[in-house]
Amino acid sequence: MSRHRIGARTVILLTLVLALSAGAAAEKIKLQFLMWIDNANPGEVQQQQELIAKYTELYPDVEVELYYQGWSGYHDKLLAMAVAGIAPDVMAISRLHMPSFAAQGLIQPIDAWFAKESDEFKANIFETLSGTFNGRLYGIPIWGGPIVAEYNADLFDRAGLAQPLVLAQQGDWTWDVFVEAGKKITQDVNGDGIGDIFMHARLGTRAADWYIKVRSFGGEVITPDGKAATDVGALEKGLEFFASLAHEHHIAPVGSETSSFVSGTEAVYFTWISDVPVHYARSQGQFRFEITTPPKGPAGQFTIAGGVPLAISTNSRYPEEAYKFARWYAMESGHWRIRGMPTNLEELATGYRDYLLTMVSWPEAVLEAMSGSYSMEPGVGVHFNALNTAWNQSISALANGTMAPREAAIRIIESTKQILGQ
């Protein structure tokens, strides 16, 4: 009798264990995914959710929950969550902030998983530089690409000038040509002494405005090994050209003058390729919209390029699954149809090229822009904010005409040395 009772108990216990095991096996892996979404595009939330739903169809045992907010305050909130140990499993982090998160141990390297990928897979990624910190990979970048020159082709036609894309294809698109074209395009239409149409945007502190000029004139602020540049003369030349666009050649607005590329009163605007579709839509067909490469300077052609790494939280319960999702989103999801540019080079040469052809006639400008030298914005790293705060003081004064190029060059180099502790 006792044996019978013990056997019955055993059967009951085994049944419970099997039931619990089955329930555990059926439990889904839950991942949280955070990104910023511009409030100006409210439809993107649903589009992103529909995209993520494709992943859960492919992998029914995984559930991915989308979290989002606008750009303003995004990284402050993310940092607070990460420090508190409640960061999402997968998060989009600006390459400008990523080194700080990595240095604090808030995100984890993905080298171990990435090393297992095929050579074909690795060769098909647009770039990984903006996901790298201290020689380790922390994320596969999305939404990336280079700075290109978008331009109003009608303004060049009216001035009887060659199209910049044709000049670029011939190797003749230079800053000297840019300036001469600007003198013919820039106009005071109503004769009130205030410019109405300009070649270039108002000078500012965007790296796309000043750093591209500095590098194409042979200048630098930080050397490749992370030290402050020492060639004041070379930096001065680039800054002098930058300032001359407004204060010598007057092909960029000064004082109360204004211009707007999408409104048709600015001939050329240097912008991320990922912003081109947005600007094209905002221009509303007022003019023929084209893109080309940044002009060449004495030191050749230079542009800025980079993406947004998808990083994995150090506290993720499912880091390998988080990596698999991030990898899929970056390389297989077709995220660029919602925003940005393909991370996948095959898509860049096929579907994305056809997509750009609906707006511009030379989509090859994207890769051609990177045929010369390129890098991320200067100072990307743990000192980025301090460096840019210091640099922007000199760049702003230079743009406003209240500081000479040489003084700006000296101040930039000296502040860089101080911040880097040299």
C-alpha positions as CSV (number, residue, x, y, z in Angstrom):
1,M,0.0,0.0,0.0
2,S,2.8,2.4,0.9
3,R,4.6,1.6,-2.3
4,H,1.4,2.3,-4.2
5,R,1.1,5.7,-2.5
6,I,4.7,6.6,-3.1
7,G,4.3,5.7,-6.8
8,A,1.2,7.9,-7.1
9,R,3.0,10.8,-5.5
10,T,5.9,10.3,-7.9
11,V,3.5,10.4,-10.9
12,I,1.9,13.6,-9.6
13,L,5.2,15.3,-9.0
14,L,6.5,14.3,-12.4
15,T,3.3,15.6,-14.0
16,L,3.8,18.9,-12.2
17,V,7.4,19.1,-13.2
18,L,6.6,18.4,-16.8
19,A,3.8,21.0,-16.8
20,L,6.1,23.6,-15.3
21,S,8.8,22.7,-17.8
22,A,6.4,23.0,-20.7
23,G,5.3,26.4,-19.4
24,A,8.8,27.6,-19.1
25,A,9.6,26.4,-22.6
26,A,6.6,28.2,-24.0
27,E,7.5,31.5,-22.2
28,K,8.6,34.1,-24.8
29,I,11.9,35.9,-24.7
30,K,11.0,39.6,-24.2
31,L,13.2,42.3,-25.6
32,Q,12.8,46.0,-25.2
33,F,14.0,48.2,-28.1
34,L,14.4,52.0,-27.7
35,M,14.9,54.6,-30.4
36,W,14.2,58.3,-31.0
37,I,11.4,59.2,-33.3
38,D,10.9,62.8,-34.6
39,N,7.5,64.2,-33.6
40,A,7.3,65.7,-37.1
41,N,6.7,62.2,-38.4
42,P,4.0,60.7,-36.2
43,G,3.3,57.9,-38.7
44,E,6.8,56.4,-38.0
45,V,5.7,54.8,-34.7
46,Q,3.2,52.5,-36.5
47,Q,5.7,51.9,-39.3
48,Q,8.4,50.8,-36.8
49,Q,5.9,48.6,-35.0
50,E,4.9,46.9,-38.2
51,L,8.6,46.4,-39.1
52,I,9.3,44.8,-35.7
53,A,6.2,42.5,-36.1
54,K,8.0,41.0,-39.1
55,Y,10.7,39.8,-36.8
56,T,8.3,38.2,-34.3
57,E,6.7,36.4,-37.3
58,L,10.1,35.0,-38.1
59,Y,10.9,34.2,-34.5
60,P,7.7,33.5,-32.7
61,D,9.5,32.7,-29.4
62,V,10.7,36.4,-29.2
63,E,8.6,39.4,-28.3
64,V,10.0,42.8,-29.0
65,E,8.5,45.9,-27.4
66,L,9.2,49.3,-29.0
67,Y,9.9,52.3,-26.8
68,Y,10.5,55.7,-28.2
69,Q,10.6,59.4,-27.5
70,G,11.8,62.6,-29.4
71,W,15.4,63.6,-29.8
72,S,15.3,66.3,-27.1
73,G,16.4,64.7,-23.9
74,Y,16.7,61.3,-25.4
75,H,20.3,60.5,-24.3
76,D,19.8,62.0,-20.9
77,K,16.9,59.7,-20.2
78,L,18.7,56.7,-21.7
79,L,21.8,57.4,-19.5
80,A,19.6,57.7,-16.4
81,M,17.9,54.3,-17.2
82,A,21.3,52.7,-17.9
83,V,22.8,53.9,-14.6
84,A,19.8,52.6,-12.8
85,G,20.1,49.2,-14.4
86,I,16.8,49.4,-16.3
87,A,18.0,50.2,-19.8
88,P,16.3,48.5,-22.7
89,D,18.0,45.4,-24.1
90,V,18.6,47.1,-27.5
91,M,19.0,50.8,-27.9
92,A,19.9,53.3,-30.6
93,I,22.7,55.5,-29.4
94,S,24.2,58.4,-31.3
95,R,27.8,57.7,-32.2
96,L,28.6,61.0,-30.4
97,H,27.3,59.6,-27.1
98,M,28.2,55.9,-27.5
99,P,31.8,56.2,-26.3
100,S,30.6,57.6,-23.0
101,F,28.1,54.7,-22.5
102,A,30.9,52.2,-23.4
103,A,33.4,53.8,-21.1
104,Q,31.0,53.6,-18.1
105,G,30.2,49.9,-18.8
106,L,26.6,50.6,-19.6
107,I,26.7,48.8,-22.9
108,Q,28.5,45.6,-23.9
109,P,30.9,44.8,-26.8
110,I,29.4,42.6,-29.5
111,D,32.8,41.3,-30.7
112,A,32.2,37.7,-29.7
113,W,29.0,37.4,-31.7
114,F,30.2,39.5,-34.6
115,A,33.4,37.3,-34.9
116,K,31.2,34.3,-35.7
117,E,29.6,36.1,-38.7
118,S,30.7,35.1,-42.2
119,D,33.2,37.2,-44.1
120,E,30.5,37.9,-46.7
121,F,28.2,39.3,-44.0
122,K,31.0,41.5,-42.6
123,A,32.0,42.8,-46.1
124,N,28.4,43.7,-46.8
125,I,28.1,46.2,-43.9
126,F,28.4,49.9,-44.9
127,E,30.6,50.8,-42.0
128,T,31.4,49.8,-38.5
129,L,33.7,52.7,-37.5
130,S,30.9,54.6,-35.8
131,G,30.0,51.6,-33.7
132,T,33.6,51.1,-32.4
133,F,35.3,52.4,-29.3
134,N,38.8,51.6,-28.1
135,G,39.2,49.0,-30.7
136,R,36.0,47.1,-29.7
137,L,32.7,46.9,-31.6
138,Y,29.7,48.0,-29.6
139,G,27.0,48.1,-32.3
140,I,26.2,47.8,-36.0
141,P,25.3,51.3,-37.1
142,I,22.0,52.1,-38.8
143,W,20.5,55.2,-40.4
144,G,24.0,56.2,-41.6
145,G,25.8,57.6,-44.6
146,P,27.9,60.5,-45.6
147,I,27.4,64.3,-45.9
148,V,26.5,65.2,-49.5
149,A,25.8,68.4,-51.2
150,E,22.1,68.8,-52.2
151,Y,21.6,71.6,-54.6
152,N,19.0,73.6,-56.6
153,A,19.7,72.7,-60.2
154,D,17.4,75.5,-61.5
155,L,19.6,78.2,-60.0
156,F,22.7,76.8,-61.8
157,D,20.7,76.7,-65.1
158,R,19.5,80.3,-64.7
159,A,23.1,81.4,-64.1
160,G,24.3,79.6,-67.2
161,L,26.5,77.3,-65.1
162,A,27.5,73.7,-65.4
163,Q,25.7,71.3,-63.1
164,P,27.7,70.4,-60.0
165,L,27.0,66.6,-60.5
166,V,28.5,66.8,-64.0
167,L,31.5,68.7,-62.6
168,A,32.0,66.1,-59.9
169,Q,31.9,63.3,-62.4
170,Q,34.6,65.1,-64.4
171,G,36.7,65.8,-61.3
172,D,36.2,69.5,-61.7
173,W,34.0,70.2,-58.7
174,T,36.3,72.3,-56.5
175,W,35.9,75.0,-53.9
176,D,37.3,77.6,-56.3
177,V,34.6,76.6,-58.8
178,F,32.1,76.7,-55.9
179,V,33.0,80.3,-55.1
180,E,32.9,81.5,-58.7
181,A,29.5,79.9,-59.2
182,G,28.3,81.4,-56.0
183,K,29.2,84.9,-57.1
184,K,26.9,84.5,-60.1
185,I,24.0,82.8,-58.2
186,T,23.9,85.1,-55.2
187,Q,21.6,87.9,-55.8
188,D,19.9,91.0,-54.3
189,V,16.7,90.5,-56.3
190,N,14.8,93.6,-55.2
191,G,17.8,95.9,-55.0
192,D,17.3,96.8,-51.4
193,G,20.9,96.1,-50.5
194,I,20.0,92.8,-48.8
195,G,20.7,89.5,-50.4
196,D,17.8,87.3,-51.4
197,I,19.4,84.3,-53.0
198,F,22.7,82.8,-51.8
199,M,25.0,80.0,-52.8
200,H,25.7,78.8,-49.2
201,A,23.8,78.6,-45.9
202,R,24.6,81.0,-43.1
203,L,27.9,80.0,-41.5
204,G,27.5,78.0,-38.3
205,T,29.0,75.5,-36.0
206,R,27.7,72.3,-37.7
207,A,30.7,70.1,-38.6
208,A,29.1,69.8,-42.1
209,D,29.8,73.6,-42.4
210,W,33.3,74.1,-41.1
211,Y,35.0,70.8,-40.6
212,I,34.6,69.6,-44.2
213,K,36.3,72.9,-45.4
214,V,39.1,72.5,-42.8
215,R,39.9,69.0,-43.9
216,S,39.8,69.6,-47.6
217,F,42.3,72.5,-47.1
218,G,44.7,70.2,-45.2
219,G,43.8,71.3,-41.6
220,E,42.9,69.2,-38.6
221,V,41.9,69.6,-34.9
222,I,42.7,66.1,-33.6
223,T,45.2,63.7,-35.1
224,P,44.3,60.1,-35.9
225,D,46.0,58.9,-32.7
226,G,43.7,61.2,-30.6
227,K,46.1,64.1,-29.9
228,A,45.6,67.8,-30.5
229,A,46.8,68.9,-33.9
230,T,49.7,71.3,-33.9
231,D,49.7,72.8,-37.4
232,V,48.1,76.2,-36.8
233,G,48.8,77.3,-40.4
234,A,46.9,74.5,-42.0
235,L,43.9,74.9,-39.7
236,E,44.0,78.6,-40.3
237,K,43.8,78.1,-44.1
238,G,40.6,76.0,-43.8
239,L,39.0,78.4,-41.3
240,E,40.0,81.4,-43.5
241,F,38.2,79.8,-46.5
242,F,35.2,79.0,-44.3
243,A,34.9,82.7,-43.1
244,S,35.5,84.1,-46.6
245,L,32.3,82.6,-48.0
246,A,30.4,85.2,-46.0
247,H,32.8,88.0,-45.2
248,E,34.9,88.2,-48.4
249,H,32.9,86.7,-51.2
250,H,29.5,87.3,-49.6
251,I,27.9,84.2,-51.0
252,A,26.5,83.2,-47.6
253,P,24.1,85.4,-45.5
254,V,25.4,87.9,-43.0
255,G,23.6,90.2,-40.6
256,S,19.9,90.1,-41.0
257,E,20.0,88.2,-44.3
258,T,18.4,84.8,-44.5
259,S,18.2,81.9,-46.9
260,S,16.5,78.5,-47.0
261,F,17.4,75.6,-49.3
262,V,14.0,74.0,-49.3
263,S,12.3,77.3,-50.1
264,G,14.6,77.8,-53.1
265,T,16.7,80.8,-51.9
266,E,19.9,78.8,-51.3
267,A,21.7,77.0,-54.0
268,V,23.7,74.3,-52.1
269,Y,23.2,72.8,-48.7
270,F,25.6,70.2,-47.1
271,T,23.5,67.6,-45.3
272,W,23.3,63.9,-44.3
273,I,22.1,61.7,-47.2
274,S,19.5,60.4,-44.7
275,D,18.0,63.9,-44.6
276,V,17.7,64.2,-48.4
277,P,14.3,62.5,-48.7
278,V,12.9,64.8,-46.0
279,H,14.3,67.9,-47.7
280,Y,13.1,66.8,-51.1
281,A,9.6,66.4,-49.7
282,R,9.7,69.8,-48.0
283,S,10.8,71.5,-51.2
284,Q,7.5,70.5,-52.7
285,G,8.7,70.4,-56.3
286,Q,9.5,74.1,-56.4
287,F,12.8,73.4,-58.2
288,R,14.8,70.5,-59.7
289,F,16.5,68.8,-56.7
290,E,19.9,67.1,-57.1
291,I,22.8,65.8,-55.0
292,T,26.5,65.7,-55.6
293,T,29.7,65.3,-53.6
294,P,31.3,68.0,-51.4
295,P,33.8,70.0,-53.6
296,K,37.5,69.2,-53.6
297,G,40.0,71.4,-51.9
298,P,43.8,71.7,-52.1
299,A,44.1,68.6,-50.0
300,G,41.4,66.7,-51.9
301,Q,37.8,65.7,-51.3
302,F,36.6,65.1,-47.7
303,T,33.3,64.3,-46.1
304,I,31.9,63.2,-42.8
305,A,30.2,59.8,-42.5
306,G,28.8,57.7,-39.7
307,G,25.8,55.9,-38.4
308,V,23.8,55.2,-35.2
309,P,25.0,52.1,-33.4
310,L,22.4,49.6,-32.0
311,A,23.9,48.8,-28.7
312,I,23.1,46.0,-26.2
313,S,22.6,46.9,-22.5
314,T,25.0,45.3,-20.1
315,N,22.0,44.3,-17.9
316,S,20.1,42.6,-20.7
317,R,18.8,39.2,-19.6
318,Y,19.0,37.9,-23.2
319,P,22.2,39.6,-24.7
320,E,22.6,37.1,-27.4
321,E,19.0,37.3,-28.5
322,A,19.3,41.1,-28.3
323,Y,22.3,40.9,-30.7
324,K,20.4,38.7,-33.1
325,F,17.5,41.3,-33.2
326,A,19.9,44.2,-33.6
327,R,21.7,42.4,-36.4
328,W,18.4,41.7,-38.2
329,Y,17.2,45.2,-37.8
330,A,20.4,46.7,-39.1
331,M,21.0,44.3,-42.0
332,E,17.8,42.6,-43.0
333,S,14.8,44.6,-42.0
334,G,14.8,47.3,-44.7
335,H,14.6,50.0,-42.0
336,W,15.8,52.6,-44.5
337,R,12.3,52.5,-46.1
338,I,11.2,54.3,-43.0
339,R,14.2,56.4,-42.2
340,G,17.9,56.7,-43.1
341,M,20.0,54.7,-45.5
342,P,20.7,51.0,-45.8
343,T,23.4,49.4,-43.6
344,N,23.4,46.6,-46.2
345,L,25.6,47.4,-49.2
346,E,23.6,45.1,-51.5
347,E,20.5,47.1,-50.7
348,L,22.4,50.3,-51.2
349,A,23.3,49.4,-54.7
350,T,19.8,48.1,-55.6
351,G,16.6,49.1,-53.8
352,Y,18.0,52.2,-52.3
353,R,19.5,53.4,-55.6
354,D,16.1,53.0,-57.3
355,Y,14.5,54.9,-54.4
356,L,16.9,57.8,-54.8
357,L,16.3,57.9,-58.5
358,T,12.7,59.0,-57.8
359,M,14.2,62.2,-56.4
360,V,17.7,62.8,-58.0
361,S,19.5,61.7,-61.1
362,W,22.9,60.7,-59.6
363,P,22.4,58.4,-56.7
364,E,26.0,57.2,-57.0
365,A,26.9,60.5,-55.3
366,V,26.4,58.6,-52.0
367,L,29.4,56.3,-52.4
368,E,31.3,58.8,-54.6
369,A,31.2,61.3,-51.6
370,M,33.3,58.7,-49.7
371,S,35.8,58.1,-52.5
372,G,38.1,60.5,-50.9
373,S,39.0,60.9,-47.2
374,Y,36.2,60.7,-44.7
375,S,35.7,60.3,-40.9
376,M,33.2,60.9,-38.2
377,E,32.8,64.3,-36.7
378,P,35.9,65.6,-35.0
379,G,36.3,64.8,-31.3
380,V,34.0,61.8,-31.1
381,G,34.9,60.1,-27.8
382,V,34.5,60.7,-24.1
383,H,35.6,64.4,-24.5
384,F,33.2,65.2,-27.3
385,N,30.9,67.6,-25.5
386,A,33.8,69.5,-23.9
387,L,35.7,69.8,-27.1
388,N,32.7,71.0,-29.2
389,T,31.7,73.5,-26.6
390,A,35.2,75.0,-26.7
391,W,35.5,74.8,-30.5
392,N,32.0,76.3,-31.1
393,Q,33.0,79.5,-29.2
394,S,35.7,80.2,-31.8
395,I,33.7,78.9,-34.8
396,S,30.8,81.2,-33.8
397,A,33.0,84.2,-33.5
398,L,34.7,83.4,-36.8
399,A,31.3,83.0,-38.5
400,N,30.1,86.3,-37.1
401,G,33.2,88.1,-38.2
402,T,34.4,89.0,-34.7
403,M,37.5,86.8,-34.7
404,A,40.3,86.4,-37.2
405,P,41.0,82.9,-38.7
406,R,44.5,82.7,-37.1
407,E,43.2,83.6,-33.7
408,A,40.4,81.0,-34.0
409,A,43.0,78.3,-35.1
410,I,45.2,79.1,-32.1
411,R,42.3,79.0,-29.6
412,I,41.0,75.8,-31.0
413,I,44.3,74.0,-30.8
414,E,45.1,75.3,-27.3
415,S,41.6,74.4,-25.9
416,T,42.0,71.0,-27.5
417,K,45.3,70.4,-25.7
418,Q,43.9,71.6,-22.4
419,I,40.8,69.3,-22.6
420,L,42.9,66.3,-23.7
421,G,45.4,67.0,-20.9
422,Q,48.4,67.5,-23.2
